Amino acid sequence: QVQLAESGGGLVQPGGSLRLSCELSGRTFSSLTMGWFRQAPGKEREFLAAIRWSGGSTRYSDSVKGRFTISKDTAKNTGYLQMTTLRPEDTAVYYCAAGSGLIWSTMATDRSYSYWGQGTQVTVSS
């Protein structure tokens, strides 16, 4: 069993930055992939970025490429999502997720992830 705990959300002004953290605990495995998703009110959950725990290869959605950066600290069992140039439309609940055995084509699909954090609210507003 894998447990995930997000932190770092909050209120930020347009143009600002935030870094979200996702701490892994419990069973971990070398084939793990960590993904970040978000869900705004009335909208479907949206893939943002993913990173392979072993090797560190990444995938981004076009909507955040160049503004968001996914990273990890294996020693701390923690993944990060650095968000810059935030916009009001980035307001959502942000989730981290983990899954095993994902291939490139499945990294952006929420059904591919077996474990989810509780979510953290990010609000971009002046």
N, CA, C and O atoms as CSV, one atom per row, in Angstrom:
chain,resi,resn,atom,element,x,y,z
A,1,GLN,N,N,0.855,-1.195,0.000
A,1,GLN,CA,C,0.000,0.000,0.000
A,1,GLN,C,C,0.890,1.244,0.000
A,1,GLN,O,O,1.913,1.295,0.682
A,2,VAL,N,N,0.481,2.233,-0.771
A,2,VAL,CA,C,1.206,3.505,-0.879
A,2,VAL,C,C,0.310,4.617,-0.357
A,2,VAL,O,O,-0.866,4.692,-0.713
A,3,GLN,N,N,0.856,5.465,0.470
A,3,GLN,CA,C,0.121,6.640,0.934
A,3,GLN,C,C,0.795,7.895,0.381
A,3,GLN,O,O,2.019,7.974,0.275
A,4,LEU,N,N,-0.037,8.862,0.036
A,4,LEU,CA,C,0.447,10.113,-0.529
A,4,LEU,C,C,-0.139,11.276,0.261
A,4,LEU,O,O,-1.312,11.255,0.633
A,5,ALA,N,N,0.675,12.278,0.513
A,5,ALA,CA,C,0.201,13.448,1.255
A,5,ALA,C,C,0.717,14.707,0.584
A,5,ALA,O,O,1.920,14.965,0.553
A,6,GLU,N,N,-0.223,15.493,0.040
A,6,GLU,CA,C,0.157,16.750,-0.607
A,6,GLU,C,C,0.224,17.879,0.406
A,6,GLU,O,O,-0.431,17.845,1.448
A,7,SER,N,N,1.020,18.867,0.082
A,7,SER,CA,C,1.066,20.092,0.866
A,7,SER,C,C,1.555,21.217,-0.037
A,7,SER,O,O,2.066,20.973,-1.130
A,8,GLY,N,N,1.393,22.446,0.431
A,8,GLY,CA,C,1.924,23.581,-0.302
A,8,GLY,C,C,0.908,24.429,-1.032
A,8,GLY,O,O,1.263,25.452,-1.617
A,9,GLY,N,N,-0.352,24.023,-1.010
A,9,GLY,CA,C,-1.364,24.832,-1.675
A,9,GLY,C,C,-1.650,26.109,-0.904
A,9,GLY,O,O,-1.151,26.307,0.203
A,10,GLY,N,N,-2.462,26.976,-1.506
A,10,GLY,CA,C,-2.815,28.226,-0.843
A,10,GLY,C,C,-3.314,29.257,-1.824
A,10,GLY,O,O,-3.650,28.950,-2.968
A,11,LEU,N,N,-3.353,30.477,-1.354
A,11,LEU,CA,C,-3.801,31.617,-2.157
A,11,LEU,C,C,-2.583,32.355,-2.692
A,11,LEU,O,O,-1.661,32.672,-1.941
A,12,VAL,N,N,-2.583,32.624,-3.989
A,12,VAL,CA,C,-1.471,33.332,-4.616
A,12,VAL,C,C,-2.037,34.307,-5.641
A,12,VAL,O,O,-3.081,34.057,-6.243
A,13,GLN,N,N,-1.340,35.412,-5.828
A,13,GLN,CA,C,-1.773,36.399,-6.803
A,13,GLN,C,C,-1.402,35.960,-8.214
A,13,GLN,O,O,-0.444,35.209,-8.400
A,14,PRO,N,N,-2.151,36.422,-9.201
A,14,PRO,CA,C,-1.781,36.117,-10.591
A,14,PRO,C,C,-0.336,36.521,-10.873
A,14,PRO,O,O,0.125,37.586,-10.464
A,15,GLY,N,N,0.355,35.646,-11.577
A,15,GLY,CA,C,1.768,35.868,-11.853
A,15,GLY,C,C,2.692,35.286,-10.813
A,15,GLY,O,O,3.903,35.223,-11.021
A,16,GLY,N,N,2.140,34.861,-9.702
A,16,GLY,CA,C,2.951,34.312,-8.622
A,16,GLY,C,C,3.318,32.862,-8.826
A,16,GLY,O,O,3.008,32.261,-9.854
A,17,SER,N,N,3.993,32.304,-7.814
A,17,SER,CA,C,4.483,30.936,-7.872
A,17,SER,C,C,4.104,30.176,-6.609
A,17,SER,O,O,3.888,30.769,-5.553
A,18,LEU,N,N,4.029,28.876,-6.733
A,18,LEU,CA,C,3.819,27.973,-5.607
A,18,LEU,C,C,4.557,26.686,-5.896
A,18,LEU,O,O,4.726,26.293,-7.051
A,19,ARG,N,N,4.994,26.035,-4.833
A,19,ARG,CA,C,5.547,24.696,-4.985
A,19,ARG,C,C,4.745,23.724,-4.128
A,19,ARG,O,O,4.653,23.864,-2.909
A,20,LEU,N,N,4.172,22.740,-4.803
A,20,LEU,CA,C,3.447,21.684,-4.124
A,20,LEU,C,C,4.383,20.520,-3.848
A,20,LEU,O,O,5.284,20.220,-4.631
A,21,SER,N,N,4.147,19.877,-2.719
A,21,SER,CA,C,4.928,18.702,-2.346
A,21,SER,C,C,4.002,17.504,-2.203
A,21,SER,O,O,2.825,17.650,-1.872
A,22,CYS,N,N,4.542,16.330,-2.453
A,22,CYS,CA,C,3.788,15.095,-2.299
A,22,CYS,C,C,4.715,14.062,-1.664
A,22,CYS,O,O,5.643,13.563,-2.301
A,23,GLU,N,N,4.448,13.756,-0.410
A,23,GLU,CA,C,5.288,12.806,0.312
A,23,GLU,C,C,4.716,11.400,0.185
A,23,GLU,O,O,3.537,11.158,0.441
A,24,LEU,N,N,5.589,10.482,-0.218
A,24,LEU,CA,C,5.244,9.073,-0.347
A,24,LEU,C,C,5.565,8.336,0.935
A,24,LEU,O,O,6.596,8.589,1.558
A,25,SER,N,N,4.694,7.428,1.332
A,25,SER,CA,C,5.008,6.548,2.452
A,25,SER,C,C,4.403,5.185,2.181
A,25,SER,O,O,3.588,5.014,1.275
A,26,GLY,N,N,4.813,4.231,2.976
A,26,GLY,CA,C,4.347,2.874,2.766
A,26,GLY,C,C,5.226,2.170,1.746
A,26,GLY,O,O,6.418,2.455,1.638
A,27,ARG,N,N,4.641,1.264,1.011
A,27,ARG,CA,C,5.390,0.494,0.032
A,27,ARG,C,C,5.740,1.352,-1.172
A,27,ARG,O,O,4.876,2.035,-1.721
A,28,THR,N,N,6.965,1.322,-1.574
A,28,THR,CA,C,7.369,1.975,-2.810
A,28,THR,C,C,8.066,0.950,-3.687
A,28,THR,O,O,8.499,-0.092,-3.194
A,29,PHE,N,N,8.181,1.225,-4.965
A,29,PHE,CA,C,8.749,0.271,-5.896
A,29,PHE,C,C,9.407,1.046,-7.019
A,29,PHE,O,O,9.029,2.174,-7.335
A,30,SER,N,N,10.408,0.403,-7.613
A,30,SER,CA,C,11.227,1.088,-8.606
A,30,SER,C,C,10.444,1.462,-9.844
A,30,SER,O,O,10.826,2.398,-10.547
A,31,SER,N,N,9.362,0.762,-10.134
A,31,SER,CA,C,8.595,1.052,-11.353
A,31,SER,C,C,7.538,2.138,-11.134
A,31,SER,O,O,6.676,2.354,-11.986
A,32,LEU,N,N,7.612,2.816,-9.992
A,32,LEU,CA,C,6.589,3.801,-9.653
A,32,LEU,C,C,6.682,5.035,-10.543
A,32,LEU,O,O,7.767,5.499,-10.894
A,33,THR,N,N,5.523,5.542,-10.890
A,33,THR,CA,C,5.393,6.843,-11.562
A,33,THR,C,C,4.526,7.741,-10.688
A,33,THR,O,O,3.479,7.312,-10.200
A,34,MET,N,N,4.951,8.968,-10.491
A,34,MET,CA,C,4.142,9.939,-9.764
A,34,MET,C,C,3.558,10.934,-10.752
A,34,MET,O,O,4.261,11.453,-11.618
A,35,GLY,N,N,2.282,11.189,-10.615
A,35,GLY,CA,C,1.618,12.151,-11.479
A,35,GLY,C,C,0.954,13.244,-10.673
A,35,GLY,O,O,0.618,13.064,-9.503
A,36,TRP,N,N,0.771,14.380,-11.320
A,36,TRP,CA,C,0.017,15.491,-10.730
A,36,TRP,C,C,-1.187,15.784,-11.627
A,36,TRP,O,O,-1.075,15.856,-12.851
A,37,PHE,N,N,-2.321,15.947,-10.988
A,37,PHE,CA,C,-3.574,16.258,-11.663
A,37,PHE,C,C,-4.231,17.423,-10.932
A,37,PHE,O,O,-3.839,17.769,-9.817
A,38,ARG,N,N,-5.208,18.010,-11.553
A,38,ARG,CA,C,-6.008,19.023,-10.877
A,38,ARG,C,C,-7.454,18.915,-11.336
A,38,ARG,O,O,-7.758,18.402,-12.413
A,39,GLN,N,N,-8.326,19.418,-10.480
A,39,GLN,CA,C,-9.747,19.430,-10.820
A,39,GLN,C,C,-10.365,20.720,-10.330
A,39,GLN,O,O,-10.364,21.017,-9.136
A,40,ALA,N,N,-10.892,21.479,-11.271
A,40,ALA,CA,C,-11.591,22.713,-10.959
A,40,ALA,C,C,-13.083,22.412,-10.830
A,40,ALA,O,O,-13.556,21.418,-11.382
A,41,PRO,N,N,-13.829,23.247,-10.115
A,41,PRO,CA,C,-15.264,23.006,-9.945
A,41,PRO,C,C,-15.976,22.889,-11.289
A,41,PRO,O,O,-15.811,23.730,-12.173
A,42,GLY,N,N,-16.757,21.846,-11.424
A,42,GLY,CA,C,-17.524,21.654,-12.641
A,42,GLY,C,C,-16.746,21.122,-13.821
A,42,GLY,O,O,-17.290,20.988,-14.917
A,43,LYS,N,N,-15.466,20.815,-13.608
A,43,LYS,CA,C,-14.623,20.324,-14.711
A,43,LYS,C,C,-14.081,18.934,-14.396
A,43,LYS,O,O,-14.058,18.500,-13.244
A,44,GLU,N,N,-13.648,18.254,-15.447
A,44,GLU,CA,C,-13.044,16.947,-15.275
A,44,GLU,C,C,-11.623,17.084,-14.730
A,44,GLU,O,O,-10.978,18.125,-14.860
A,45,ARG,N,N,-11.167,16.007,-14.122
A,45,ARG,CA,C,-9.789,15.991,-13.632
A,45,ARG,C,C,-8.829,16.073,-14.815
A,45,ARG,O,O,-9.023,15.416,-15.838
A,46,GLU,N,N,-7.805,16.882,-14.657
A,46,GLU,CA,C,-6.891,17.194,-15.760
A,46,GLU,C,C,-5.466,16.769,-15.399
A,46,GLU,O,O,-4.970,17.083,-14.316
A,47,PHE,N,N,-4.828,16.064,-16.305
A,47,PHE,CA,C,-3.422,15.680,-16.127
A,47,PHE,C,C,-2.533,16.906,-16.300
A,47,PHE,O,O,-2.764,17.747,-17.169
A,48,LEU,N,N,-1.505,16.986,-15.447
A,48,LEU,CA,C,-0.556,18.092,-15.532
A,48,LEU,C,C,0.846,17.606,-15.884
A,48,LEU,O,O,1.452,18.076,-16.847
A,49,ALA,N,N,1.353,16.661,-15.097
A,49,ALA,CA,C,2.732,16.229,-15.282
A,49,ALA,C,C,2.935,14.903,-14.578
A,49,ALA,O,O,2.184,14.544,-13.671
A,50,ALA,N,N,3.966,14.176,-15.011
A,50,ALA,CA,C,4.308,12.906,-14.386
A,50,ALA,C,C,5.813,12.697,-14.447
A,50,ALA,O,O,6.502,13.234,-15.315
A,51,ILE,N,N,6.305,11.902,-13.500
A,51,ILE,CA,C,7.733,11.634,-13.435
A,51,ILE,C,C,7.952,10.195,-13.005
A,51,ILE,O,O,7.280,9.702,-12.099
A,52,ARG,N,N,8.868,9.538,-13.639
A,52,ARG,CA,C,9.240,8.178,-13.239
A,52,ARG,C,C,10.170,8.246,-12.030
A,52,ARG,O,O,11.146,8.997,-12.029
A,53,TRP,N,N,9.859,7.455,-10.997
A,53,TRP,CA,C,10.651,7.508,-9.779
A,53,TRP,C,C,12.069,7.013,-10.018
A,53,TRP,O,O,13.021,7.514,-9.420
A,54,SER,N,N,12.202,6.031,-10.890
A,54,SER,CA,C,13.523,5.538,-11.258
A,54,SER,C,C,13.878,6.098,-12.621
A,54,SER,O,O,13.207,5.806,-13.610
A,55,GLY,N,N,14.916,6.892,-12.677
A,55,GLY,CA,C,15.334,7.469,-13.946
A,55,GLY,C,C,14.942,8.921,-14.101
A,55,GLY,O,O,15.725,9.719,-14.616
A,56,GLY,N,N,13.737,9.285,-13.663
A,56,GLY,CA,C,13.349,10.683,-13.652
A,56,GLY,C,C,12.793,11.244,-14.940
A,56,GLY,O,O,12.649,12.460,-15.069
A,57,SER,N,N,12.473,10.383,-15.901
A,57,SER,CA,C,11.891,10.922,-17.130
A,57,SER,C,C,10.527,11.531,-16.824
A,57,SER,O,O,9.818,11.084,-15.922
A,58,THR,N,N,10.173,12.559,-17.589
A,58,THR,CA,C,8.973,13.333,-17.296
A,58,THR,C,C,8.068,13.456,-18.510
A,58,THR,O,O,8.479,13.271,-19.655
A,59,ARG,N,N,6.820,13.777,-18.207
A,59,ARG,CA,C,5.859,14.084,-19.262
A,59,ARG,C,C,4.995,15.237,-18.759
A,59,ARG,O,O,4.632,15.273,-17.583
A,60,TYR,N,N,4.667,16.170,-19.635
A,60,TYR,CA,C,3.849,17.324,-19.284
A,60,TYR,C,C,2.666,17.446,-20.227
A,60,TYR,O,O,2.719,17.019,-21.381
A,61,SER,N,N,1.597,18.037,-19.711
A,61,SER,CA,C,0.506,18.419,-20.600
A,61,SER,C,C,0.896,19.723,-21.296
A,61,SER,O,O,1.678,20.507,-20.758
A,62,ASP,N,N,0.368,19.945,-22.451
A,62,ASP,CA,C,0.669,21.168,-23.194
A,62,ASP,C,C,0.196,22.405,-22.438
A,62,ASP,O,O,0.756,23.488,-22.605
A,63,SER,N,N,-0.826,22.248,-21.615
A,63,SER,CA,C,-1.404,23.407,-20.945
A,63,SER,C,C,-0.482,24.000,-19.879
A,63,SER,O,O,-0.637,25.165,-19.514
A,64,VAL,N,N,0.479,23.210,-19.372
A,64,VAL,CA,C,1.362,23.712,-18.318
A,64,VAL,C,C,2.831,23.650,-18.695
A,64,VAL,O,O,3.684,24.108,-17.935
A,65,LYS,N,N,3.136,23.098,-19.839
A,65,LYS,CA,C,4.539,22.986,-20.243
A,65,LYS,C,C,5.170,24.363,-20.306
A,65,LYS,O,O,4.620,25.283,-20.912
A,66,GLY,N,N,6.326,24.497,-19.676
A,66,GLY,CA,C,7.010,25.781,-19.641
A,66,GLY,C,C,6.678,26.612,-18.416
A,66,GLY,O,O,7.429,27.527,-18.080
A,67,ARG,N,N,5.580,26.324,-17.742
A,67,ARG,CA,C,5.217,27.051,-16.517
A,67,ARG,C,C,5.367,26.176,-15.274
A,67,ARG,O,O,5.747,26.666,-14.211
A,68,PHE,N,N,5.073,24.894,-15.403
A,68,PHE,CA,C,5.142,23.965,-14.277
A,68,PHE,C,C,6.322,23.016,-14.474
A,68,PHE,O,O,6.637,22.620,-15.596
A,69,THR,N,N,6.966,22.661,-13.368
A,69,THR,CA,C,8.077,21.723,-13.403
A,69,THR,C,C,7.880,20.649,-12.356
A,69,THR,O,O,7.680,20.953,-11.180
A,70,ILE,N,N,7.936,19.399,-12.774
A,70,ILE,CA,C,7.823,18.282,-11.842
A,70,ILE,C,C,9.225,17.796,-11.508
A,70,ILE,O,O,10.104,17.760,-12.369
A,71,SER,N,N,9.424,17.424,-10.251
A,71,SER,CA,C,10.722,16.917,-9.823
A,71,SER,C,C,10.519,15.974,-8.650
A,71,SER,O,O,9.401,15.791,-8.169
A,72,LYS,N,N,11.611,15.381,-8.197
A,72,LYS,CA,C,11.518,14.446,-7.069
A,72,LYS,C,C,12.806,14.479,-6.274
A,72,LYS,O,O,13.874,14.823,-6.782
A,73,ASP,N,N,12.669,14.112,-5.010
A,73,ASP,CA,C,13.828,13.898,-4.151
A,73,ASP,C,C,13.668,12.486,-3.603
A,73,ASP,O,O,12.924,12.254,-2.650
A,74,THR,N,N,14.367,11.565,-4.213
A,74,THR,CA,C,14.193,10.159,-3.856
A,74,THR,C,C,14.560,9.902,-2.403
A,74,THR,O,O,13.923,9.093,-1.729
A,75,ALA,N,N,15.581,10.585,-1.926
A,75,ALA,CA,C,16.018,10.386,-0.542
A,75,ALA,C,C,14.945,10.799,0.457
A,75,ALA,O,O,14.843,10.234,1.546
A,76,LYS,N,N,14.147,11.791,0.073
A,76,LYS,CA,C,13.070,12.263,0.952
A,76,LYS,C,C,11.733,11.619,0.610
A,76,LYS,O,O,10.722,11.900,1.254
A,77,ASN,N,N,11.727,10.755,-0.406
A,77,ASN,CA,C,10.471,10.133,-0.861
A,77,ASN,C,C,9.405,11.188,-1.140
A,77,ASN,O,O,8.240,11.016,-0.783
A,78,THR,N,N,9.804,12.251,-1.763
A,78,THR,CA,C,8.908,13.379,-1.997
A,78,THR,C,C,9.006,13.844,-3.437
A,78,THR,O,O,10.094,13.966,-3.999
A,79,GLY,N,N,7.845,14.098,-4.019
A,79,GLY,CA,C,7.776,14.694,-5.332
A,79,GLY,C,C,7.302,16.129,-5.222
A,79,GLY,O,O,6.687,16.522,-4.231
A,80,TYR,N,N,7.598,16.910,-6.257
A,80,TYR,CA,C,7.269,18.328,-6.225
A,80,TYR,C,C,6.644,18.768,-7.553
A,80,TYR,O,O,6.907,18.196,-8.610
A,81,LEU,N,N,5.820,19.793,-7.456
A,81,LEU,CA,C,5.317,20.460,-8.640
A,81,LEU,C,C,5.539,21.951,-8.426
A,81,LEU,O,O,4.829,22.590,-7.650
A,82,GLN,N,N,6.531,22.497,-9.120
A,82,GLN,CA,C,6.818,23.917,-9.062
A,82,GLN,C,C,5.960,24.612,-10.103
A,82,GLN,O,O,6.024,24.291,-11.290
A,83,MET,N,N,5.155,25.566,-9.651
A,83,MET,CA,C,4.232,26.264,-10.541
A,83,MET,C,C,4.600,27.738,-10.592
A,83,MET,O,O,4.729,28.389,-9.555
A,84,THR,N,N,4.768,28.256,-11.786
A,84,THR,CA,C,5.115,29.661,-11.956
A,84,THR,C,C,4.114,30.343,-12.883
A,84,THR,O,O,3.322,29.693,-13.564
A,85,THR,N,N,4.174,31.665,-12.887
A,85,THR,CA,C,3.293,32.477,-13.748
A,85,THR,C,C,1.853,31.999,-13.634
A,85,THR,O,O,1.180,31.766,-14.639
A,86,LEU,N,N,1.392,31.858,-12.402
A,86,LEU,CA,C,0.059,31.308,-12.172
A,86,LEU,C,C,-1.021,32.269,-12.652
A,86,LEU,O,O,-0.883,33.491,-12.594
A,87,ARG,N,N,-2.095,31.663,-13.124
A,87,ARG,CA,C,-3.229,32.401,-13.694
A,87,ARG,C,C,-4.490,32.047,-12.920
A,87,ARG,O,O,-4.537,30.996,-12.281
A,88,PRO,N,N,-5.505,32.887,-12.958
A,88,PRO,CA,C,-6.761,32.538,-12.268
A,88,PRO,C,C,-7.325,31.195,-12.717
A,88,PRO,O,O,-7.929,30.479,-11.918
A,89,GLU,N,N,-7.137,30.852,-13.968
A,89,GLU,CA,C,-7.659,29.566,-14.463
A,89,GLU,C,C,-6.878,28.361,-13.936
A,89,GLU,O,O,-7.265,27.221,-14.194
A,90,ASP,N,N,-5.798,28.590,-13.210
A,90,ASP,CA,C,-5.085,27.500,-12.550
A,90,ASP,C,C,-5.726,27.134,-11.215
A,90,ASP,O,O,-5.319,26.163,-10.576
A,91,THR,N,N,-6.714,27.897,-10.797
A,91,THR,CA,C,-7.407,27.610,-9.541
A,91,THR,C,C,-8.089,26.249,-9.609
A,91,THR,O,O,-8.884,25.982,-10.511
A,92,ALA,N,N,-7.769,25.404,-8.652
A,92,ALA,CA,C,-8.289,24.037,-8.641
A,92,ALA,C,C,-7.793,23.328,-7.383
A,92,ALA,O,O,-6.971,23.853,-6.632
A,93,VAL,N,N,-8.315,22.124,-7.176
A,93,VAL,CA,C,-7.728,21.208,-6.198
A,93,VAL,C,C,-6.689,20.379,-6.943
A,93,VAL,O,O,-6.977,19.785,-7.982
A,94,TYR,N,N,-5.495,20.350,-6.403
A,94,TYR,CA,C,-4.374,19.647,-7.023
A,94,TYR,C,C,-4.121,18.334,-6.281
A,94,TYR,O,O,-4.074,18.287,-5.052
A,95,TYR,N,N,-3.962,17.276,-7.066
A,95,TYR,CA,C,-3.761,15.943,-6.519
A,95,TYR,C,C,-2.455,15.349,-7.026
A,95,TYR,O,O,-2.092,15.537,-8.188
A,96,CYS,N,N,-1.755,14.641,-6.167
A,96,CYS,CA,C,-0.694,13.778,-6.653
A,96,CYS,C,C,-1.196,12.333,-6.615
A,96,CYS,O,O,-2.072,11.969,-5.830
A,97,ALA,N,N,-0.609,11.542,-7.485
A,97,ALA,CA,C,-1.032,10.160,-7.617
A,97,ALA,C,C,0.185,9.303,-7.924
A,97,ALA,O,O,1.203,9.797,-8.410
A,98,ALA,N,N,0.068,8.020,-7.637
A,98,ALA,CA,C,1.163,7.098,-7.913
A,98,ALA,C,C,0.620,5.824,-8.524
A,98,ALA,O,O,-0.468,5.359,-8.182
A,99,GLY,N,N,1.399,5.274,-9.433
A,99,GLY,CA,C,1.039,4.023,-10.062
A,99,GLY,C,C,2.280,3.283,-10.473
A,99,GLY,O,O,3.370,3.855,-10.511
A,100,SER,N,N,2.123,2.006,-10.784
A,100,SER,CA,C,3.271,1.198,-11.191
A,100,SER,C,C,3.079,0.674,-12.596
A,100,SER,O,O,1.956,0.461,-13.053
A,101,GLY,N,N,4.181,0.472,-13.265
A,101,GLY,CA,C,4.150,-0.141,-14.581
A,101,GLY,C,C,3.572,0.730,-15.677
A,101,GLY,O,O,3.166,0.222,-16.722
A,102,LEU,N,N,3.529,2.044,-15.453
A,102,LEU,CA,C,2.951,2.914,-16.477
A,102,LEU,C,C,3.897,3.034,-17.666
A,102,LEU,O,O,5.117,3.073,-17.506
A,103,ILE,N,N,3.324,3.089,-18.837
A,103,ILE,CA,C,4.096,3.389,-20.034
A,103,ILE,C,C,3.751,4.808,-20.471
A,103,ILE,O,O,2.816,5.423,-19.959
A,104,TRP,N,N,4.529,5.315,-21.431
A,104,TRP,CA,C,4.374,6.714,-21.840
A,104,TRP,C,C,2.922,7.049,-22.153
A,104,TRP,O,O,2.414,8.085,-21.727
A,105,SER,N,N,2.261,6.179,-22.892
A,105,SER,CA,C,0.906,6.482,-23.357
A,105,SER,C,C,-0.126,6.477,-22.237
A,105,SER,O,O,-1.233,6.985,-22.416
A,106,THR,N,N,0.220,5.911,-21.088
A,106,THR,CA,C,-0.754,5.845,-19.993
A,106,THR,C,C,-0.456,6.834,-18.871
A,106,THR,O,O,-1.232,6.934,-17.920
A,107,MET,N,N,0.644,7.562,-18.963
A,107,MET,CA,C,1.031,8.459,-17.867
A,107,MET,C,C,0.047,9.606,-17.691
A,107,MET,O,O,-0.047,10.160,-16.596
A,108,ALA,N,N,-0.680,9.974,-18.720
A,108,ALA,CA,C,-1.598,11.109,-18.635
A,108,ALA,C,C,-3.020,10.695,-18.304
A,108,ALA,O,O,-3.922,11.532,-18.294
A,109,THR,N,N,-3.227,9.431,-18.037
A,109,THR,CA,C,-4.574,8.904,-17.796
A,109,THR,C,C,-4.763,8.654,-16.313
A,109,THR,O,O,-3.986,7.916,-15.708
A,110,ASP,N,N,-5.777,9.253,-15.721
A,110,ASP,CA,C,-5.921,9.114,-14.272
A,110,ASP,C,C,-6.231,7.682,-13.858
A,110,ASP,O,O,-5.898,7.276,-12.745
A,111,ARG,N,N,-6.860,6.913,-14.737
A,111,ARG,CA,C,-7.169,5.514,-14.398
A,111,ARG,C,C,-5.905,4.669,-14.221
A,111,ARG,O,O,-5.960,3.590,-13.630
A,112,SER,N,N,-4.784,5.146,-14.722
A,112,SER,CA,C,-3.536,4.393,-14.626
A,112,SER,C,C,-2.945,4.426,-13.221
A,112,SER,O,O,-2.067,3.627,-12.896
A,113,TYR,N,N,-3.417,5.337,-12.396
A,113,TYR,CA,C,-2.840,5.549,-11.075
A,113,TYR,C,C,-3.709,4.890,-10.009
A,113,TYR,O,O,-4.922,5.098,-9.958
A,114,SER,N,N,-3.068,4.094,-9.163
A,114,SER,CA,C,-3.811,3.338,-8.143
A,114,SER,C,C,-3.932,4.078,-6.821
A,114,SER,O,O,-4.835,3.801,-6.032
A,115,TYR,N,N,-3.033,5.011,-6.575
A,115,TYR,CA,C,-2.984,5.667,-5.277
A,115,TYR,C,C,-3.070,7.180,-5.456
A,115,TYR,O,O,-2.453,7.757,-6.351
A,116,TRP,N,N,-3.858,7.807,-4.574
A,116,TRP,CA,C,-4.112,9.239,-4.678
A,116,TRP,C,C,-3.970,9.918,-3.323
A,116,TRP,O,O,-4.292,9.342,-2.283
A,117,GLY,N,N,-3.484,11.150,-3.356
A,117,GLY,CA,C,-3.490,11.966,-2.165
A,117,GLY,C,C,-4.850,12.606,-1.952
A,117,GLY,O,O,-5.772,12.419,-2.746
A,118,GLN,N,N,-4.962,13.362,-0.874
A,118,GLN,CA,C,-6.244,13.950,-0.501
A,118,GLN,C,C,-6.526,15.251,-1.245
A,118,GLN,O,O,-7.654,15.743,-1.239
A,119,GLY,N,N,-5.514,15.799,-1.877
A,119,GLY,CA,C,-5.689,17.036,-2.631
A,119,GLY,C,C,-5.342,18.264,-1.812
A,119,GLY,O,O,-5.478,18.281,-0.589
A,120,THR,N,N,-4.891,19.292,-2.518
A,120,THR,CA,C,-4.592,20.560,-1.873
A,120,THR,C,C,-5.130,21.686,-2.757
A,120,THR,O,O,-4.950,21.670,-3.975
A,121,GLN,N,N,-5.788,22.655,-2.135
A,121,GLN,CA,C,-6.439,23.738,-2.886
A,121,GLN,C,C,-5.407,24.780,-3.290
A,121,GLN,O,O,-4.595,25.225,-2.479
A,122,VAL,N,N,-5.458,25.154,-4.555
A,122,VAL,CA,C,-4.670,26.285,-5.058
A,122,VAL,C,C,-5.642,27.310,-5.612
A,122,VAL,O,O,-6.447,27.001,-6.491
A,123,THR,N,N,-5.568,28.516,-5.102
A,123,THR,CA,C,-6.443,29.592,-5.551
A,123,THR,C,C,-5.574,30.743,-6.047
A,123,THR,O,O,-4.726,31.263,-5.322
A,124,VAL,N,N,-5.808,31.128,-7.298
A,124,VAL,CA,C,-5.053,32.232,-7.899
A,124,VAL,C,C,-6.007,33.400,-8.068
A,124,VAL,O,O,-6.912,33.362,-8.902
A,125,SER,N,N,-5.802,34.426,-7.279
A,125,SER,CA,C,-6.727,35.548,-7.277
A,125,SER,C,C,-6.036,36.776,-6.703
A,125,SER,O,O,-5.165,36.679,-5.838
A,126,SER,N,N,-6.451,37.937,-7.210
A,126,SER,CA,C,-5.931,39.185,-6.665
A,126,SER,C,C,-6.854,39.715,-5.571
A,126,SER,O,O,-6.581,40.765,-4.988
